Amino acid sequence: MLFYDVELTTIPKIKYNCVAIAPSYSAQIQKDPCLFELCYVDSGECVYQSPSLTLPCDAGHVYPLFFAEGCEIYSEGEPPVRMYCIGVECGMNVRTVTSGSLSDDEIRELMTELLAGNRFLLPAEGFSARQFDFILPYMKKIVACNTGERIGEETRALSLLIEFLSRITKSSMDYVAFDNKAFSTSAIAYSEMAVSYIVKNYQKKITVAQMAEEFGLTPNYLHAIFKQVKGITIIDYLTKYRMELAKTYIERFGLKAYEAAELVGIDDPAYFSRVFKKMYGKSISEFKKGT
């Protein structure tokens, strides 16, 4: 997995914090080596395009976007795009780190450096708010700050931002630490326990934090070992399990979308329909017609 190792060399300033809503979205961003953005895609899908990177940005994920190169962010079709955007202006040094390719000594050195100063480790592929419950609350709190309008709001927003980056960094450090390890007997056992938990409880609301507490583990550790053993995140596994069951209900019993969604523990029919189309390449109505 690819990460950005970001060292802040000057005091950061929040340049903008807002919610962008549009039926279609396109933004040209000029080259600025002192600007990066945390972008949470609340609904819809968009693409980050730079000379060196094309990154599809899906709903439910937060992405770190760096503007050292000129880039474009644009949406692709329906549904309308809604994004929480936090632009941070500061001097920075950015390098890429690939987990799984580091030696034990390199991992220890990286961890020491990250804990020593203004260094943050951010996942280039984004983090899912369904996996880590802290992501969306932090984004909403920072975006809600009236920077430049109320005394103390900019300081509060900056404090929240540093806390947020630190929590993302801690989760990223767990990934890097476990990505280099062979599967242990306990990792396999806990992964199977997680699968059994999903099979028994898929109709209920399930979070990684819930499961981890059930097993006496930390959420980051459980998430890391499951991804390592199964090659898929816990939430993605849960979603796939639910969707396969729902597809069977629709195909064999002719249930309506909202009925199938409710049976597998998804209480948002619109979200269910979006995931169904993304997973199977056709809408539910097209699936029923066999087109």
Residue, then its C-alpha position, 0 to 999 in steps of 0.5 A: m500500500l502506498f503512503y505519503d510521508v509528509e513533513l510540515t516545515t512551516i506552521p500550517k494555515i487553513k486556506y479554505n474549509c468548505v462543502a462543495i456540492a454540484p451536479s457535475y464538478s470540475a476544478q483546475i488547480q494551478k501548481d502550488p507546492c505549498l498546498f494540499e487538500l483533505c477531500y472527503v467524498d460524501s456522495g458521487e464519484c470524482v477523479y483526481q488527475s495530475p501529470s503523475l497520478t490518476l486517482p478515482c475518489d469514491a464516496g465514503h472516503v477521505y483522500p490527501l491530494f497534493f498540488a505540487e503539480g498542476c491537477e484537475i478534479y472532476s466528476e463523472g456522471e451521476p449522482p451529484v458530487r458532495m465533498y468536504c474540502i480542507g485546503v492546507e497551506c504550508g511548507m512541506n516535504v513529501r515522499t512516498v512510502t510503500s508498505g511491504s517493501l520496508s525492512d524491520d530496521e526501516i520500519r523502526e526508523l520510520m516510526t521513530e521519525l513520525l513520532a518525533g516531529n511534524r511528520f504525518l503518514l497519509p494513505a495515498e489511496g484514501f481511508s474509508a469512513r466506514q472503517f474508521d469512525f473518527i474520520l467524518p466527525y473530524m471533517k465536519k468539525i473542521v469544515a464547520c469552523n468559521t475561520g477568518e470570521r470568529i476569534g479563535e476559530e482558525t486556531r480551533a480548526l488548526s488544532l482539530l486538523i493536527e489531531f486528525l492527521s495524527r490519528i490517520t498517521k497512527s492508523s497508517m503506522d499500524y498498516v505499515a507495521f503489519d503489512n510486512k509480517a507473515f500470517s500468524t496463527s492468531a491473525i488467521a484465527y481472528s480473521e475467521m472469527a470476524v467472518s463468523y461474526i459477519v455471517k451471524n450479525y450481517q442484518k445488524k449495524i456492524t462496525v470494526a470497533q464493535m467487532a474489535e471490542e468483542f474480540g478484545l483487540t484494537p480496531n486498527y489491529l483487527h482491520a490490519i490483520f483481516k486485510q492482510v489475511k483476506g486481502i480485503t477490508i472488513i467493511d468491504y467483505l461485509t458489503k460484498y457478503r450483504m450484496e451477494l445475499a441481496k442479489t440472490y433475494i432479488e433474482r430468486f424471489g423477485l424482491k424489490a430493492y428496498e426489501a432486499a436491502e432491509l433484509v441484509g441490514i442496509d437501511d439506505p435504499a439509495y446507497f444500496s442501489r449505488v453499490f449494486k450498480k457499482m458491484y454488478g455493472k448494471s442497475i437493479s431494474e436492468f438486472k431484473k430485466g436481464t439486460 
